[in-house]
Amino acid sequence: MPPPLLVDADATLGRNPRADVGDGGVTALLERMDRVGVAAALVGHSWSRLHDPATGNALVSRLVAGRPRLAACWTLLPPGTGETGGPEEFARSAREHRVRAVRAYPADHGYELAGPDAAPMFAALAEAGLPLLLDAPQAGWPEVEALARRHPSLPVVVGRAGYRVLRRVAGVLERTGNVYVGTADLSSHRGLEWLAERFGPGRLVFGTGMPERDPAESVTRLLWSELPDEAVAAIGTGTLATLTDLDGLT
């Protein structure tokens, strides 16, 4: 049986002054993907998080152009300052540029995930069918749940959950239908298996966190898990394919 197709929902291009990730270039990313068997990736840019989202969004779209294995993931800001445009304008532009998902960094960018400032952006994403990607350190699980309840048609994928978080994660998954867990830094022992068995593999999305994290961590956790092949395939690609358009990547 051929290995399952893996599409990474959590990868980044660009240098990072907080981590030794090399030049953060496209070639290095593709080499890492080849080394661990990742077929394709949704990628953001470090500038979108650490410098200026609008500049980083434009840059990542240029970098992935003509790269069929890579798709851009933009970063949003609340519309009040106009930095990433109005909600409908942002969502429309993202779709025109073949962006497959959008990221939020509320802790780094100084706003509340479930507050009123960014709410119009999240409503526009839901209307456009663009899932929201988020790292767990950027907002507490109560905020994630509040956001999901406020925008029930918006898929919210939370990665980098860390260690000993399963009770908090389970409560949010139990009470919502639109929160998903990314596999990057899902560190609880057999936590992947437990979540898949309790909530189904359709609530889990493969992600590596590269280049900040070694992609072999997430790949090994999934491929060496005790889950059946169909569950591994669902987590590796299937869930993400239900949340966003993967045409051209898979």
N, C-alpha and C positions, 0 to 999 in steps of 0.2 A: 504494500500500500504506500503511495507517495506521501511525503510529509504534508501536514495541513498547511493551507495558505495562511500566512500571518500578515496582517496589515496593522501597522503601528499607529495608534491614535495619539501618541505622546512623544514627539520628537521635535528637536529645535536646531536651527542653524544659527551661525554667528558666534563670535567670541563671547566669553563670559568672564568678567574680571573676578567673579567670586569662586570660580572653579577652573581647574586646568583641563580644558576640553580641546586643546589644540586650536587650529585656525577656525574651527566651526564651519568649514566649507562643505559644499555639496559632495565633492569627491570623497572626503573623509567619511561623511555620513553614509554614502552608498557602500563604501568599503566595510563599514561596521555592519550594515544591513546584510551584506553578502556573507560576512563571517558567521553570522548566527542564523541565517535563513529567513530574514524578514523580506517579504516580497515588495511591500510598498509602505508609504508612511504619509500621515498628515503632519506637516511641519510648520511651526511658527518661527519667529526670529527673536534672538535675544534682545535686539533693539526695541522690539515691541513691549517687552517687559521692563527693561532696565534703562531705556532712554526715551524714546518717543514712539508710541504705538502707530501713529499714522505713517511715519517714516519706515518703521519696521515692517508694517503691512505691505507697503509698496515694494520694499526691498525683497521680501520673501516671495512675492508674486513674480518678480523679475527672475529670481534665482531658480524657481521651479519651472519656469516656462520652457517647454521643450524637453522636460524630464518626466517621462510617462509614469515613473514609479513614485513621484512625489506630488503632493497636492498641498496647496497653501491653507494654513489655518491663521486667520487674522485675530487681532486682539481688539476688544472694544473698550471704550470709556463712556461714562455717563454723558449724555448729550448736552448738558448745561453749558459746558465750556466750548463746545463746537470743535474739539480737537479731532474727533473721528467722524464728524458730521452728524446730521440728524438721524433718528432711528430708521426711517424708511429709506433714506438715502444710503446709509451704511449697509443695510441688508440688501438693497438692490445692487449696489456696487460689488458687494461680496459675491452675489450670485453671478454677476456679469464676469467676474474674474475667476470663476470656477472654484471659489473657496468652498470647502466641504464642511467646515465647523469653525466655531469662534471661541476664543479663550477669554477668560476674565481673571484679573489679578487684583481683587479688591483690597487686600491687605497692602500690597506693594504700591497700589495707585491711589489709596486714600479715600475709599468710599465703602459704604455698607452693601454687601451683596443683596440683602433683602430689603434695603431701604428704597425710598422713592426716587432717588436720583437716577439710578440705572434702570428702573422699571420699564420705561418706554423702549429702551434698547432690547430688553429681554422679550417684550411683547412683539417687537418687530422680528426678532430671530424666530420666535415660535410661528409667526405668520409665514415667514419665508422657508420654514422647514430646515433651519440650521441648528444643529445641537450645540449646546454650551459645554465647553470643557473647563475644568477647574481643578486645581491642586488643593487637597485637603488642608494644608497649612494656611491657605489664603482665606478661609472662612470656617467657622464652627459648623458642626452638623446641624444644630438648631437653625442656623441661617440657611443652610442648604435645604432643609425641609420647608422652611417658610417660603423660600423662593419657588420650590417645586409646587407647593400648594397654590401659590399665587398665579403661577403660569403652568397649569397642568398639561398643556400640549407642548411644552418645551422640554426636550430631553436634556438632563443634566448629568454629565459624566464626571465623577469625582475620582481623581487618581491620587497616588502617593498617600494612601490612607495610613500607612505605617504599621505599628505593632500594637497588639492588645486593644483593638478598636472594634472587634466584631459585635459586641453588644450594642454599641451606639449605631454602627452601620446597619445592623439587623433591624433595629427599631425604625430607622428612616425608610429602609426598603419595605418593611411591613406596612407602613402607613402611607406610602406613596407608590405610584405606578410609573413615574417618569424619572426616577433617580437610578443611575447605573454606577457601578464601581469599576474603575480602571485598575489594571493589574500592576502598574508600575509601583514598586515599593509596597505591595500588599504583603506585609512581612509576617503576619501571624502564622504559626506552624499549622499547615494544612488548612489555612484560612480560605484559600481558593476553592478547595474541594468542599468545604463546609458551606460556603456561600452558594456554590453551584448546586449542591444537593438540596439546600433548603429553599432557595429562591429561583433556581433554574439558571442555566448558563446564559439565558437571554438577558440577564441583569449584569453581565460582566463584559467588559470591553478590553481587548488586549492593548497594552501600551508598555513602553520600555523606559521612558524618561531620558533617553539618550540625547546628547552625549554626556550629560551630568551623571547619569547612572549607566553602568555597564549593561548593555542590552541582553547579555547572556543570562542575567538574573531573571528577568521576566520570561524569557524563552524557556529556560530550564524549568522554572516553576510550572509553566503550562504543559510543556511536552513530557516532562517526567512526573506529572501529576498522576493520581489514581483515577482520573475521570475517564469515562468512555470516549472513544474516538469522536463520536458525534458532538459531544459536549466540548471537546477541545476545538473542533472545527467551528462551532458556534462562537466560542469565545475569541478564537483567532481572527475571525472575519465576519461571521454571520450576524452577530449583534450589531456591529458597526454598520453593516450593510442595510440593516433595517432602520437605522437612524439617519443615514445620510447617503447621498449618491456616490457610489464608488465606481461608476462607469469610467473605464479607461485605466483604472488602477488594478482591477482584478480580472 
